[in-house]
Amino acid sequence: MKITEIIEAQMAYGWSPEEIHFRHPYLSMSQIHSFLAYYWDSKVEVNADIERSFEYAERMRKQATTQPCILKEV
């Protein structure tokens, strides 16, 4: 799991460390707190990485030539 995934979830949902652990039980509380501490020490770099990922996803979405399938009831 990438640190950006944890930080994005915390930003999007307002999850506490305990909620992160509930949602991702394979992470220990010390790992989660380490992720959060790293984020606060490297906030500019992590936020830049999150922004790059978002921009990449937006570029790929715009370049997609097919539309997702929409199922209709018959």
PQR file of N, CA, C, O and H, with PARSE charges and radii, in Angstrom:
ATOM      1  N   MET A   1       0.850  -1.178   0.000 -0.4000 1.5000
ATOM      2  CA  MET A   1       0.000   0.000   0.000 -0.0000 2.0000
ATOM      3  C   MET A   1       0.889   1.232   0.000  0.5500 1.7000
ATOM      4  O   MET A   1       1.875   1.301   0.733 -0.5500 1.4000
ATOM      5  N   LYS A   2       0.534   2.192  -0.820 -0.4000 1.5000
ATOM      6  CA  LYS A   2       1.306   3.433  -0.889 -0.0000 2.0000
ATOM      7  C   LYS A   2       0.811   4.419   0.159  0.5500 1.7000
ATOM      8  O   LYS A   2      -0.368   4.449   0.512 -0.5500 1.4000
ATOM      9  H   LYS A   2      -0.267   2.136  -1.416  0.4000 1.0000
ATOM     10  N   ILE A   3       1.738   5.214   0.638 -0.4000 1.5000
ATOM     11  CA  ILE A   3       1.379   6.239   1.622 -0.0000 2.0000
ATOM     12  C   ILE A   3       0.331   7.179   1.051  0.5500 1.7000
ATOM     13  O   ILE A   3      -0.546   7.652   1.774 -0.5500 1.4000
ATOM     14  H   ILE A   3       2.696   5.189   0.351  0.4000 1.0000
ATOM     15  N   THR A   4       0.421   7.454  -0.260 -0.4000 1.5000
ATOM     16  CA  THR A   4      -0.550   8.371  -0.862 -0.0000 2.0000
ATOM     17  C   THR A   4      -1.970   7.814  -0.769  0.5500 1.7000
ATOM     18  O   THR A   4      -2.923   8.581  -0.634 -0.5500 1.4000
ATOM     19  H   THR A   4       1.134   7.070  -0.847  0.4000 1.0000
ATOM     20  N   GLU A   5      -2.122   6.496  -0.839 -0.4000 1.5000
ATOM     21  CA  GLU A   5      -3.459   5.902  -0.742 -0.0000 2.0000
ATOM     22  C   GLU A   5      -4.056   6.140   0.641  0.5500 1.7000
ATOM     23  O   GLU A   5      -5.242   6.440   0.771 -0.5500 1.4000
ATOM     24  H   GLU A   5      -1.347   5.873  -0.948  0.4000 1.0000
ATOM     25  N   ILE A   6      -3.236   6.004   1.657 -0.4000 1.5000
ATOM     26  CA  ILE A   6      -3.697   6.242   3.031 -0.0000 2.0000
ATOM     27  C   ILE A   6      -4.051   7.712   3.215  0.5500 1.7000
ATOM     28  O   ILE A   6      -5.094   8.036   3.783 -0.5500 1.4000
ATOM     29  H   ILE A   6      -2.272   5.760   1.551  0.4000 1.0000
ATOM     30  N   ILE A   7      -3.191   8.597   2.739 -0.4000 1.5000
ATOM     31  CA  ILE A   7      -3.418  10.032   2.905 -0.0000 2.0000
ATOM     32  C   ILE A   7      -4.648  10.471   2.119  0.5500 1.7000
ATOM     33  O   ILE A   7      -5.451  11.259   2.620 -0.5500 1.4000
ATOM     34  H   ILE A   7      -2.343   8.334   2.278  0.4000 1.0000
ATOM     35  N   GLU A   8      -4.807   9.972   0.894 -0.4000 1.5000
ATOM     36  CA  GLU A   8      -5.983  10.327   0.100 -0.0000 2.0000
ATOM     37  C   GLU A   8      -7.263   9.887   0.801  0.5500 1.7000
ATOM     38  O   GLU A   8      -8.244  10.630   0.820 -0.5500 1.4000
ATOM     39  H   GLU A   8      -4.155   9.332   0.487  0.4000 1.0000
ATOM     40  N   ALA A   9      -7.264   8.680   1.381 -0.4000 1.5000
ATOM     41  CA  ALA A   9      -8.450   8.199   2.096 -0.0000 2.0000
ATOM     42  C   ALA A   9      -8.721   9.074   3.311  0.5500 1.7000
ATOM     43  O   ALA A   9      -9.871   9.408   3.596 -0.5500 1.4000
ATOM     44  H   ALA A   9      -6.467   8.076   1.366  0.4000 1.0000
ATOM     45  N   GLN A  10      -7.679   9.441   4.018 -0.4000 1.5000
ATOM     46  CA  GLN A  10      -7.874  10.290   5.188 -0.0000 2.0000
ATOM     47  C   GLN A  10      -8.430  11.647   4.776  0.5500 1.7000
ATOM     48  O   GLN A  10      -9.320  12.182   5.437 -0.5500 1.4000
ATOM     49  H   GLN A  10      -6.744   9.170   3.787  0.4000 1.0000
ATOM     50  N   MET A  11      -7.915  12.202   3.696 -0.4000 1.5000
ATOM     51  CA  MET A  11      -8.400  13.499   3.215 -0.0000 2.0000
ATOM     52  C   MET A  11      -9.849  13.400   2.724  0.5500 1.7000
ATOM     53  O   MET A  11     -10.680  14.251   3.042 -0.5500 1.4000
ATOM     54  H   MET A  11      -7.191  11.768   3.159  0.4000 1.0000
ATOM     55  N   ALA A  12     -10.134  12.372   1.962 -0.4000 1.5000
ATOM     56  CA  ALA A  12     -11.459  12.235   1.355 -0.0000 2.0000
ATOM     57  C   ALA A  12     -12.542  11.912   2.380  0.5500 1.7000
ATOM     58  O   ALA A  12     -13.653  12.435   2.303 -0.5500 1.4000
ATOM     59  H   ALA A  12      -9.459  11.680   1.704  0.4000 1.0000
ATOM     60  N   TYR A  13     -12.218  11.061   3.326 -0.4000 1.5000
ATOM     61  CA  TYR A  13     -13.238  10.568   4.246 -0.0000 2.0000
ATOM     62  C   TYR A  13     -13.076  11.068   5.681  0.5500 1.7000
ATOM     63  O   TYR A  13     -13.948  10.841   6.519 -0.5500 1.4000
ATOM     64  H   TYR A  13     -11.315  10.636   3.389  0.4000 1.0000
ATOM     65  N   GLY A  14     -11.967  11.746   5.965 -0.4000 1.5000
ATOM     66  CA  GLY A  14     -11.725  12.230   7.313 -0.0000 2.0000
ATOM     67  C   GLY A  14     -11.448  11.117   8.302  0.5500 1.7000
ATOM     68  O   GLY A  14     -11.745  11.246   9.490 -0.5500 1.4000
ATOM     69  H   GLY A  14     -11.259  11.931   5.283  0.4000 1.0000
ATOM     70  N   TRP A  15     -10.877  10.020   7.816 -0.4000 1.5000
ATOM     71  CA  TRP A  15     -10.632   8.866   8.672 -0.0000 2.0000
ATOM     72  C   TRP A  15      -9.587   9.153   9.737  0.5500 1.7000
ATOM     73  O   TRP A  15      -8.567   9.786   9.465 -0.5500 1.4000
ATOM     74  H   TRP A  15     -10.635   9.915   6.851  0.4000 1.0000
ATOM     75  N   SER A  16      -9.842   8.692  10.927 -0.4000 1.5000
ATOM     76  CA  SER A  16      -8.869   8.722  12.016 -0.0000 2.0000
ATOM     77  C   SER A  16      -7.906   7.552  11.818  0.5500 1.7000
ATOM     78  O   SER A  16      -8.189   6.663  11.015 -0.5500 1.4000
ATOM     79  H   SER A  16     -10.671   8.178  11.148  0.4000 1.0000
ATOM     80  N   PRO A  17      -6.781   7.530  12.526 -0.5600 1.5000
ATOM     81  CA  PRO A  17      -5.893   6.367  12.434  0.2800 2.0000
ATOM     82  C   PRO A  17      -6.614   5.055  12.775  0.5500 1.7000
ATOM     83  O   PRO A  17      -6.349   4.017  12.169 -0.5500 1.4000
ATOM     84  N   GLU A  18      -7.516   5.116  13.738 -0.4000 1.5000
ATOM     85  CA  GLU A  18      -8.263   3.921  14.115 -0.0000 2.0000
ATOM     86  C   GLU A  18      -9.183   3.455  12.981  0.5500 1.7000
ATOM     87  O   GLU A  18      -9.318   2.256  12.741 -0.5500 1.4000
ATOM     88  H   GLU A  18      -7.732   5.960  14.230  0.4000 1.0000
ATOM     89  N   GLU A  19      -9.811   4.404  12.290 -0.4000 1.5000
ATOM     90  CA  GLU A  19     -10.675   4.050  11.158 -0.0000 2.0000
ATOM     91  C   GLU A  19      -9.840   3.490  10.013  0.5500 1.7000
ATOM     92  O   GLU A  19     -10.258   2.538   9.354 -0.5500 1.4000
ATOM     93  H   GLU A  19      -9.702   5.378  12.485  0.4000 1.0000
ATOM     94  N   ILE A  20      -8.682   4.061   9.772 -0.4000 1.5000
ATOM     95  CA  ILE A  20      -7.785   3.523   8.737 -0.0000 2.0000
ATOM     96  C   ILE A  20      -7.453   2.073   9.073  0.5500 1.7000
ATOM     97  O   ILE A  20      -7.479   1.204   8.201 -0.5500 1.4000
ATOM     98  H   ILE A  20      -8.343   4.834  10.307  0.4000 1.0000
ATOM     99  N   HIS A  21      -7.144   1.819  10.336 -0.4000 1.5000
ATOM    100  CA  HIS A  21      -6.814   0.449  10.767 -0.0000 2.0000
ATOM    101  C   HIS A  21      -8.016  -0.481  10.590  0.5500 1.7000
ATOM    102  O   HIS A  21      -7.858  -1.624  10.163 -0.5500 1.4000
ATOM    103  H   HIS A  21      -7.123   2.525  11.044  0.4000 1.0000
ATOM    104  N   PHE A  22      -9.202   0.003  10.913 -0.4000 1.5000
ATOM    105  CA  PHE A  22     -10.419  -0.797  10.733 -0.0000 2.0000
ATOM    106  C   PHE A  22     -10.598  -1.161   9.263  0.5500 1.7000
ATOM    107  O   PHE A  22     -10.943  -2.297   8.938 -0.5500 1.4000
ATOM    108  H   PHE A  22      -9.330   0.932  11.260  0.4000 1.0000
ATOM    109  N   ARG A  23     -10.364  -0.196   8.377 -0.4000 1.5000
ATOM    110  CA  ARG A  23     -10.537  -0.412   6.928 -0.0000 2.0000
ATOM    111  C   ARG A  23      -9.403  -1.225   6.320  0.5500 1.7000
ATOM    112  O   ARG A  23      -9.594  -1.910   5.315 -0.5500 1.4000
ATOM    113  H   ARG A  23     -10.084   0.727   8.641  0.4000 1.0000
ATOM    114  N   HIS A  24      -8.228  -1.152   6.926 -0.4000 1.5000
ATOM    115  CA  HIS A  24      -7.030  -1.852   6.424 -0.0000 2.0000
ATOM    116  C   HIS A  24      -6.373  -2.597   7.581  0.5500 1.7000
ATOM    117  O   HIS A  24      -5.309  -2.192   8.049 -0.5500 1.4000
ATOM    118  H   HIS A  24      -8.073  -0.596   7.742  0.4000 1.0000
ATOM    119  N   PRO A  25      -6.992  -3.680   8.048 -0.5600 1.5000
ATOM    120  CA  PRO A  25      -6.503  -4.372   9.243  0.2800 2.0000
ATOM    121  C   PRO A  25      -5.114  -4.998   9.085  0.5500 1.7000
ATOM    122  O   PRO A  25      -4.480  -5.340  10.083 -0.5500 1.4000
ATOM    123  N   TYR A  26      -4.636  -5.150   7.859 -0.4000 1.5000
ATOM    124  CA  TYR A  26      -3.303  -5.698   7.630 -0.0000 2.0000
ATOM    125  C   TYR A  26      -2.215  -4.680   7.970  0.5500 1.7000
ATOM    126  O   TYR A  26      -1.038  -5.037   8.027 -0.5500 1.4000
ATOM    127  H   TYR A  26      -5.151  -4.872   7.048  0.4000 1.0000
ATOM    128  N   LEU A  27      -2.593  -3.407   8.197 -0.4000 1.5000
ATOM    129  CA  LEU A  27      -1.630  -2.387   8.626 -0.0000 2.0000
ATOM    130  C   LEU A  27      -1.692  -2.273  10.144  0.5500 1.7000
ATOM    131  O   LEU A  27      -2.775  -2.209  10.726 -0.5500 1.4000
ATOM    132  H   LEU A  27      -3.549  -3.117   8.150  0.4000 1.0000
ATOM    133  N   SER A  28      -0.541  -2.248  10.770 -0.4000 1.5000
ATOM    134  CA  SER A  28      -0.525  -2.064  12.224 -0.0000 2.0000
ATOM    135  C   SER A  28      -0.731  -0.584  12.537  0.5500 1.7000
ATOM    136  O   SER A  28      -0.525   0.280  11.684 -0.5500 1.4000
ATOM    137  H   SER A  28       0.338  -2.300  10.297  0.4000 1.0000
ATOM    138  N   MET A  29      -1.136  -0.311  13.755 -0.4000 1.5000
ATOM    139  CA  MET A  29      -1.309   1.080  14.167 -0.0000 2.0000
ATOM    140  C   MET A  29       0.018   1.832  14.083  0.5500 1.7000
ATOM    141  O   MET A  29       0.040   3.013  13.738 -0.5500 1.4000
ATOM    142  H   MET A  29      -1.304  -1.013  14.448  0.4000 1.0000
ATOM    143  N   SER A  30       1.124   1.154  14.396 -0.4000 1.5000
ATOM    144  CA  SER A  30       2.420   1.840  14.296 -0.0000 2.0000
ATOM    145  C   SER A  30       2.755   2.167  12.846  0.5500 1.7000
ATOM    146  O   SER A  30       3.346   3.213  12.578 -0.5500 1.4000
ATOM    147  H   SER A  30       1.106   0.194  14.676  0.4000 1.0000
ATOM    148  N   GLN A  31       2.392   1.301  11.910 -0.4000 1.5000
ATOM    149  CA  GLN A  31       2.604   1.611  10.492 -0.0000 2.0000
ATOM    150  C   GLN A  31       1.776   2.817  10.077  0.5500 1.7000
ATOM    151  O   GLN A  31       2.264   3.704   9.377 -0.5500 1.4000
ATOM    152  H   GLN A  31       1.911   0.451  12.128  0.4000 1.0000
ATOM    153  N   ILE A  32       0.534   2.845  10.506 -0.4000 1.5000
ATOM    154  CA  ILE A  32      -0.354   3.955  10.151 -0.0000 2.0000
ATOM    155  C   ILE A  32       0.178   5.262  10.712  0.5500 1.7000
ATOM    156  O   ILE A  32       0.222   6.269  10.007 -0.5500 1.4000
ATOM    157  H   ILE A  32       0.137   2.124  11.075  0.4000 1.0000
ATOM    158  N   HIS A  33       0.581   5.253  11.973 -0.4000 1.5000
ATOM    159  CA  HIS A  33       1.131   6.470  12.567 -0.0000 2.0000
ATOM    160  C   HIS A  33       2.444   6.862  11.900  0.5500 1.7000
ATOM    161  O   HIS A  33       2.743   8.050  11.771 -0.5500 1.4000
ATOM    162  H   HIS A  33       0.545   4.434  12.546  0.4000 1.0000
ATOM    163  N   SER A  34       3.222   5.883  11.478 -0.4000 1.5000
ATOM    164  CA  SER A  34       4.461   6.180  10.740 -0.0000 2.0000
ATOM    165  C   SER A  34       4.148   6.832   9.400  0.5500 1.7000
ATOM    166  O   SER A  34       4.816   7.784   8.998 -0.5500 1.4000
ATOM    167  H   SER A  34       2.978   4.919  11.583  0.4000 1.0000
ATOM    168  N   PHE A  35       3.117   6.314   8.700 -0.4000 1.5000
ATOM    169  CA  PHE A  35       2.683   6.931   7.441 -0.0000 2.0000
ATOM    170  C   PHE A  35       2.298   8.386   7.664  0.5500 1.7000
ATOM    171  O   PHE A  35       2.715   9.276   6.923 -0.5500 1.4000
ATOM    172  H   PHE A  35       2.573   5.541   9.026  0.4000 1.0000
ATOM    173  N   LEU A  36       1.491   8.612   8.701 -0.4000 1.5000
ATOM    174  CA  LEU A  36       1.018   9.968   8.967 -0.0000 2.0000
ATOM    175  C   LEU A  36       2.160  10.893   9.369  0.5500 1.7000
ATOM    176  O   LEU A  36       2.190  12.055   8.962 -0.5500 1.4000
ATOM    177  H   LEU A  36       1.152   7.889   9.303  0.4000 1.0000
ATOM    178  N   ALA A  37       3.095  10.389  10.161 -0.4000 1.5000
ATOM    179  CA  ALA A  37       4.252  11.198  10.557 -0.0000 2.0000
ATOM    180  C   ALA A  37       5.103  11.535   9.333  0.5500 1.7000
ATOM    181  O   ALA A  37       5.565  12.666   9.180 -0.5500 1.4000
ATOM    182  H   ALA A  37       3.070   9.446  10.492  0.4000 1.0000
ATOM    183  N   TYR A  38       5.306  10.538   8.463 -0.4000 1.5000
ATOM    184  CA  TYR A  38       6.072  10.793   7.241 -0.0000 2.0000
ATOM    185  C   TYR A  38       5.375  11.859   6.402  0.5500 1.7000
ATOM    186  O   TYR A  38       6.022  12.755   5.859 -0.5500 1.4000
ATOM    187  H   TYR A  38       4.931   9.619   8.588  0.4000 1.0000
ATOM    188  N   TYR A  39       4.058  11.754   6.301 -0.4000 1.5000
ATOM    189  CA  TYR A  39       3.307  12.736   5.531 -0.0000 2.0000
ATOM    190  C   TYR A  39       3.535  14.138   6.073  0.5500 1.7000
ATOM    191  O   TYR A  39       3.812  15.061   5.307 -0.5500 1.4000
ATOM    192  H   TYR A  39       3.533  11.026   6.742  0.4000 1.0000
ATOM    193  N   TRP A  40       3.421  14.308   7.385 -0.4000 1.5000
ATOM    194  CA  TRP A  40       3.584  15.645   7.960 -0.0000 2.0000
ATOM    195  C   TRP A  40       5.006  16.160   7.794  0.5500 1.7000
ATOM    196  O   TRP A  40       5.217  17.369   7.703 -0.5500 1.4000
ATOM    197  H   TRP A  40       3.196  13.558   8.007  0.4000 1.0000
ATOM    198  N   ASP A  41       5.980  15.265   7.753 -0.4000 1.5000
ATOM    199  CA  ASP A  41       7.365  15.696   7.546 -0.0000 2.0000
ATOM    200  C   ASP A  41       7.669  15.955   6.075  0.5500 1.7000
ATOM    201  O   ASP A  41       8.618  16.672   5.759 -0.5500 1.4000
ATOM    202  H   ASP A  41       5.809  14.282   7.827  0.4000 1.0000
ATOM    203  N   SER A  42       6.876  15.379   5.175 -0.4000 1.5000
ATOM    204  CA  SER A  42       7.140  15.471   3.733 -0.0000 2.0000
ATOM    205  C   SER A  42       5.890  15.889   2.972  0.5500 1.7000
ATOM    206  O   SER A  42       5.649  15.425   1.857 -0.5500 1.4000
ATOM    207  H   SER A  42       6.105  14.796   5.432  0.4000 1.0000
ATOM    208  N   LYS A  43       5.115  16.748   3.565 -0.4000 1.5000
ATOM    209  CA  LYS A  43       3.805  17.119   3.027 -0.0000 2.0000
ATOM    210  C   LYS A  43       3.873  17.651   1.597  0.5500 1.7000
ATOM    211  O   LYS A  43       3.048  17.278   0.763 -0.5500 1.4000
ATOM    212  H   LYS A  43       5.310  17.124   4.471  0.4000 1.0000
ATOM    213  N   VAL A  44       4.831  18.504   1.306 -0.4000 1.5000
ATOM    214  CA  VAL A  44       4.933  19.095  -0.036 -0.0000 2.0000
ATOM    215  C   VAL A  44       5.163  18.004  -1.081  0.5500 1.7000
ATOM    216  O   VAL A  44       4.506  17.992  -2.123 -0.5500 1.4000
ATOM    217  H   VAL A  44       5.501  18.807   1.983  0.4000 1.0000
ATOM    218  N   GLU A  45       6.090  17.093  -0.805 -0.4000 1.5000
ATOM    219  CA  GLU A  45       6.409  16.043  -1.766 -0.0000 2.0000
ATOM    220  C   GLU A  45       5.244  15.064  -1.939  0.5500 1.7000
ATOM    221  O   GLU A  45       4.925  14.670  -3.061 -0.5500 1.4000
ATOM    222  H   GLU A  45       6.624  17.103   0.041  0.4000 1.0000
ATOM    223  N   VAL A  46       4.617  14.678  -0.840 -0.4000 1.5000
ATOM    224  CA  VAL A  46       3.503  13.721  -0.923 -0.0000 2.0000
ATOM    225  C   VAL A  46       2.317  14.357  -1.647  0.5500 1.7000
ATOM    226  O   VAL A  46       1.689  13.711  -2.486 -0.5500 1.4000
ATOM    227  H   VAL A  46       4.876  14.998   0.072  0.4000 1.0000
ATOM    228  N   ASN A  47       2.005  15.606  -1.334 -0.4000 1.5000
ATOM    229  CA  ASN A  47       0.905  16.285  -2.028 -0.0000 2.0000
ATOM    230  C   ASN A  47       1.195  16.423  -3.514  0.5500 1.7000
ATOM    231  O   ASN A  47       0.286  16.303  -4.336 -0.5500 1.4000
ATOM    232  H   ASN A  47       2.515  16.131  -0.652  0.4000 1.0000
ATOM    233  N   ALA A  48       2.451  16.674  -3.870 -0.4000 1.5000
ATOM    234  CA  ALA A  48       2.826  16.761  -5.288 -0.0000 2.0000
ATOM    235  C   ALA A  48       2.625  15.412  -5.970  0.5500 1.7000
ATOM    236  O   ALA A  48       2.170  15.360  -7.113 -0.5500 1.4000
ATOM    237  H   ALA A  48       3.189  16.772  -3.203  0.4000 1.0000
ATOM    238  N   ASP A  49       2.959  14.321  -5.282 -0.4000 1.5000
ATOM    239  CA  ASP A  49       2.768  12.989  -5.843 -0.0000 2.0000
ATOM    240  C   ASP A  49       1.281  12.691  -6.031  0.5500 1.7000
ATOM    241  O   ASP A  49       0.884  12.116  -7.044 -0.5500 1.4000
ATOM    242  H   ASP A  49       3.329  14.363  -4.354  0.4000 1.0000
ATOM    243  N   ILE A  50       0.467  13.078  -5.064 -0.4000 1.5000
ATOM    244  CA  ILE A  50      -0.983  12.904  -5.181 -0.0000 2.0000
ATOM    245  C   ILE A  50      -1.511  13.699  -6.369  0.5500 1.7000
ATOM    246  O   ILE A  50      -2.331  13.197  -7.138 -0.5500 1.4000
ATOM    247  H   ILE A  50       0.789  13.545  -4.240  0.4000 1.0000
ATOM    248  N   GLU A  51      -1.053  14.919  -6.521 -0.4000 1.5000
ATOM    249  CA  GLU A  51      -1.491  15.767  -7.638 -0.0000 2.0000
ATOM    250  C   GLU A  51      -1.080  15.168  -8.980  0.5500 1.7000
ATOM    251  O   GLU A  51      -1.867  15.178  -9.927 -0.5500 1.4000
ATOM    252  H   GLU A  51      -0.387  15.327  -5.897  0.4000 1.0000
ATOM    253  N   ARG A  52       0.149  14.643  -9.071 -0.4000 1.5000
ATOM    254  CA  ARG A  52       0.596  14.005 -10.319 -0.0000 2.0000
ATOM    255  C   ARG A  52      -0.280  12.802 -10.659  0.5500 1.7000
ATOM    256  O   ARG A  52      -0.646  12.598 -11.816 -0.5500 1.4000
ATOM    257  H   ARG A  52       0.788  14.635  -8.301  0.4000 1.0000
ATOM    258  N   SER A  53      -0.608  12.020  -9.657 -0.4000 1.5000
ATOM    259  CA  SER A  53      -1.470  10.850  -9.892 -0.0000 2.0000
ATOM    260  C   SER A  53      -2.844  11.270 -10.385  0.5500 1.7000
ATOM    261  O   SER A  53      -3.399  10.662 -11.300 -0.5500 1.4000
ATOM    262  H   SER A  53      -0.310  12.185  -8.716  0.4000 1.0000
ATOM    263  N   PHE A  54      -3.390  12.312  -9.773 -0.4000 1.5000
ATOM    264  CA  PHE A  54      -4.696  12.821 -10.191 -0.0000 2.0000
ATOM    265  C   PHE A  54      -4.636  13.323 -11.636  0.5500 1.7000
ATOM    266  O   PHE A  54      -5.515  13.011 -12.439 -0.5500 1.4000
ATOM    267  H   PHE A  54      -2.940  12.807  -9.030  0.4000 1.0000
ATOM    268  N   GLU A  55      -3.613  14.089 -11.960 -0.4000 1.5000
ATOM    269  CA  GLU A  55      -3.474  14.621 -13.322 -0.0000 2.0000
ATOM    270  C   GLU A  55      -3.323  13.499 -14.337  0.5500 1.7000
ATOM    271  O   GLU A  55      -3.886  13.571 -15.430 -0.5500 1.4000
ATOM    272  H   GLU A  55      -2.899  14.342 -11.307  0.4000 1.0000
ATOM    273  N   TYR A  56      -2.568  12.461 -13.988 -0.4000 1.5000
ATOM    274  CA  TYR A  56      -2.403  11.314 -14.882 -0.0000 2.0000
ATOM    275  C   TYR A  56      -3.755  10.627 -15.117  0.5500 1.7000
ATOM    276  O   TYR A  56      -4.108  10.303 -16.250 -0.5500 1.4000
ATOM    277  H   TYR A  56      -2.110  12.403 -13.100  0.4000 1.0000
ATOM    278  N   ALA A  57      -4.496  10.414 -14.037 -0.4000 1.5000
ATOM    279  CA  ALA A  57      -5.804   9.765 -14.169 -0.0000 2.0000
ATOM    280  C   ALA A  57      -6.737  10.607 -15.037  0.5500 1.7000
ATOM    281  O   ALA A  57      -7.485  10.061 -15.849 -0.5500 1.4000
ATOM    282  H   ALA A  57      -4.208  10.677 -13.116  0.4000 1.0000
ATOM    283  N   GLU A  58      -6.702  11.908 -14.877 -0.4000 1.5000
ATOM    284  CA  GLU A  58      -7.538  12.795 -15.704 -0.0000 2.0000
ATOM    285  C   GLU A  58      -7.136  12.723 -17.174  0.5500 1.7000
ATOM    286  O   GLU A  58      -7.998  12.681 -18.051 -0.5500 1.4000
ATOM    287  H   GLU A  58      -6.095  12.351 -14.218  0.4000 1.0000
ATOM    288  N   ARG A  59      -5.819  12.708 -17.451 -0.4000 1.5000
ATOM    289  CA  ARG A  59      -5.359  12.593 -18.843 -0.0000 2.0000
ATOM    290  C   ARG A  59      -5.829  11.282 -19.457  0.5500 1.7000
ATOM    291  O   ARG A  59      -6.296  11.257 -20.596 -0.5500 1.4000
ATOM    292  H   ARG A  59      -5.118  12.741 -16.738  0.4000 1.0000
ATOM    293  N   MET A  60      -5.708  10.199 -18.708 -0.4000 1.5000
ATOM    294  CA  MET A  60      -6.123   8.890 -19.224 -0.0000 2.0000
ATOM    295  C   MET A  60      -7.634   8.850 -19.447  0.5500 1.7000
ATOM    296  O   MET A  60      -8.103   8.271 -20.427 -0.5500 1.4000
ATOM    297  H   MET A  60      -5.329  10.219 -17.783  0.4000 1.0000
ATOM    298  N   ARG A  61      -8.389   9.459 -18.550 -0.4000 1.5000
ATOM    299  CA  ARG A  61      -9.846   9.501 -18.702 -0.0000 2.0000
ATOM    300  C   ARG A  61     -10.223  10.256 -19.970  0.5500 1.7000
ATOM    301  O   ARG A  61     -11.108   9.829 -20.711 -0.5500 1.4000
ATOM    302  H   ARG A  61      -8.008   9.930 -17.754  0.4000 1.0000
ATOM    303  N   LYS A  62      -9.551  11.379 -20.220 -0.4000 1.5000
ATOM    304  CA  LYS A  62      -9.860  12.185 -21.404 -0.0000 2.0000
ATOM    305  C   LYS A  62      -9.428  11.504 -22.693  0.5500 1.7000
ATOM    306  O   LYS A  62     -10.034  11.716 -23.744 -0.5500 1.4000
ATOM    307  H   LYS A  62      -8.832  11.726 -19.618  0.4000 1.0000
ATOM    308  N   GLN A  63      -8.378  10.683 -22.617 -0.4000 1.5000
ATOM    309  CA  GLN A  63      -7.871  10.006 -23.807 -0.0000 2.0000
ATOM    310  C   GLN A  63      -8.635   8.723 -24.123  0.5500 1.7000
ATOM    311  O   GLN A  63      -8.502   8.171 -25.215 -0.5500 1.4000
ATOM    312  H   GLN A  63      -7.886  10.511 -21.763  0.4000 1.0000
ATOM    313  N   ALA A  64      -9.417   8.261 -23.186 -0.4000 1.5000
ATOM    314  CA  ALA A  64     -10.144   7.007 -23.398 -0.0000 2.0000
ATOM    315  C   ALA A  64     -11.062   7.156 -24.608  0.5500 1.7000
ATOM    316  O   ALA A  64     -11.781   8.146 -24.740 -0.5500 1.4000
ATOM    317  H   ALA A  64      -9.524   8.710 -22.299  0.4000 1.0000
ATOM    318  N   THR A  65     -11.025   6.174 -25.473 -0.4000 1.5000
ATOM    319  CA  THR A  65     -11.825   6.256 -26.704 -0.0000 2.0000
ATOM    320  C   THR A  65     -13.157   5.544 -26.563  0.5500 1.7000
ATOM    321  O   THR A  65     -14.070   5.773 -27.357 -0.5500 1.4000
ATOM    322  H   THR A  65     -10.440   5.370 -25.366  0.4000 1.0000
ATOM    323  N   THR A  66     -13.278   4.692 -25.574 -0.4000 1.5000
ATOM    324  CA  THR A  66     -14.544   3.975 -25.397 -0.0000 2.0000
ATOM    325  C   THR A  66     -15.223   4.459 -24.117  0.5500 1.7000
ATOM    326  O   THR A  66     -14.577   4.869 -23.152 -0.5500 1.4000
ATOM    327  H   THR A  66     -12.536   4.506 -24.929  0.4000 1.0000
ATOM    328  N   GLN A  67     -16.499   4.396 -24.151 -0.4000 1.5000
ATOM    329  CA  GLN A  67     -17.287   4.756 -22.986 -0.0000 2.0000
ATOM    330  C   GLN A  67     -17.572   3.487 -22.188  0.5500 1.7000
ATOM    331  O   GLN A  67     -17.666   2.400 -22.758 -0.5500 1.4000
ATOM    332  H   GLN A  67     -17.024   4.064 -24.934  0.4000 1.0000
ATOM    333  N   PRO A  68     -17.711   3.622 -20.875 -0.5600 1.5000
ATOM    334  CA  PRO A  68     -18.054   2.430 -20.093  0.2800 2.0000
ATOM    335  C   PRO A  68     -19.421   1.896 -20.502  0.5500 1.7000
ATOM    336  O   PRO A  68     -20.282   2.646 -20.960 -0.5500 1.4000
ATOM    337  N   CYS A  69     -19.603   0.613 -20.333 -0.4000 1.5000
ATOM    338  CA  CYS A  69     -20.880  -0.028 -20.669 -0.0000 2.0000
ATOM    339  C   CYS A  69     -21.952   0.449 -19.706  0.5500 1.7000
ATOM    340  O   CYS A  69     -21.715   0.581 -18.505 -0.5500 1.4000
ATOM    341  H   CYS A  69     -18.903   0.004 -19.960  0.4000 1.0000
ATOM    342  N   ILE A  70     -23.103   0.697 -20.237 -0.4000 1.5000
ATOM    343  CA  ILE A  70     -24.255   1.042 -19.432 -0.0000 2.0000
ATOM    344  C   ILE A  70     -25.300  -0.041 -19.681  0.5500 1.7000
ATOM    345  O   ILE A  70     -25.779  -0.224 -20.800 -0.5500 1.4000
ATOM    346  H   ILE A  70     -23.295   0.589 -21.212  0.4000 1.0000
ATOM    347  N   LEU A  71     -25.637  -0.751 -18.612 -0.4000 1.5000
ATOM    348  CA  LEU A  71     -26.609  -1.830 -18.746 -0.0000 2.0000
ATOM    349  C   LEU A  71     -28.010  -1.260 -18.632  0.5500 1.7000
ATOM    350  O   LEU A  71     -28.313  -0.480 -17.729 -0.5500 1.4000
ATOM    351  H   LEU A  71     -25.247  -0.603 -17.703  0.4000 1.0000
ATOM    352  N   LYS A  72     -28.855  -1.662 -19.563 -0.4000 1.5000
ATOM    353  CA  LYS A  72     -30.242  -1.237 -19.539 -0.0000 2.0000
ATOM    354  C   LYS A  72     -31.105  -2.432 -19.221  0.5500 1.7000
ATOM    355  O   LYS A  72     -30.826  -3.556 -19.640 -0.5500 1.4000
ATOM    356  H   LYS A  72     -28.609  -2.295 -20.296  0.4000 1.0000
ATOM    357  N   GLU A  73     -32.159  -2.170 -18.472 -0.4000 1.5000
ATOM    358  CA  GLU A  73     -33.115  -3.246 -18.219 -0.0000 2.0000
ATOM    359  C   GLU A  73     -33.893  -3.502 -19.489  0.5500 1.7000
ATOM    360  O   GLU A  73     -34.217  -2.571 -20.227 -0.5500 1.4000
ATOM    361  H   GLU A  73     -32.385  -1.257 -18.132  0.4000 1.0000
ATOM    362  N   VAL A  74     -34.192  -4.752 -19.744 -0.4000 1.5000
ATOM    363  CA  VAL A  74     -34.906  -5.118 -20.951 -0.0000 2.0000
ATOM    364  C   VAL A  74     -36.338  -5.430 -20.647  0.5500 1.7000
ATOM    365  O   VAL A  74     -37.103  -5.762 -21.553 -0.5500 1.4000
ATOM    366  H   VAL A  74     -33.929  -5.508 -19.145  0.4000 1.0000
TER
END
